[in-house]
């Protein structure tokens, strides 16, 4: 455990103050101070902070909880996530290794742990857990998408990668991310017509619903590779709109 991550005063673990806290993080810190020995509460705080991407404070809360009660597997995965974000990869690996062997994991826990294993470059481990998720929940589109992604990481035959991705798309046909990801892979193999069959319909759709800007950039690249210039223009306009929205001064200095 990182001895600098939290300190104790009069036997009470305390989250160290940060220069600036979001309102949610400040509320969590206040709850922590009110109940310094409530391990279950500390786990809830750590999970909430992890979800809010307050990784430094989340790590402190989860490490404190770990001193008070055994961490639930979901909290262990969250702590591994914090370690990864905070540059402590070896600590993350130490937490994730035994999780790979646990048999009673929910589909959500399997996929979150697989994502963390991927982050520490354990691609076989990520594939193993995503495969277990598919077996446990064969109608879960996200599980199939993860399986396809990690199969790609392991250089599996593309026919198998594509089959898993198409299974995800069939289960969640409105998920743009799944379609864009497979379309990009198809373009790599110069299967432009197949790629356009997957994403062509997105040209006239509401691109604001493509939540991930990196996905939107990938979609633009697919359209450009497939020489679909209407799609390139539509994606470029939406990317510009998002840039201006997040940084109003950008258009003035363009």
Secondary structure, DSSP 8 states (H G I E B T S, - for coil): --TTSEEEETTEEEE---SS--HHHHHHHHHHHHTTT-HHHHHHHHHHHHHTT-HHHHHHHHHHHHHHS---HHHHHHHHHHHHHTT-HHHHHHHHHHHHH-S---HHHHHHHHHHHHHTT-HHHHHHHHHHHHHH-TT-HHHHHHHHHHHHHTT--HHHHHHHHHHHHHH-TT-HHHHHHHHHHHHHTT-HHHHHHHHGGGTTS-GGG---HHHHHHHHHHHHHTT-HHHHHHHHHHHHHHHHHH-TTHHHH-
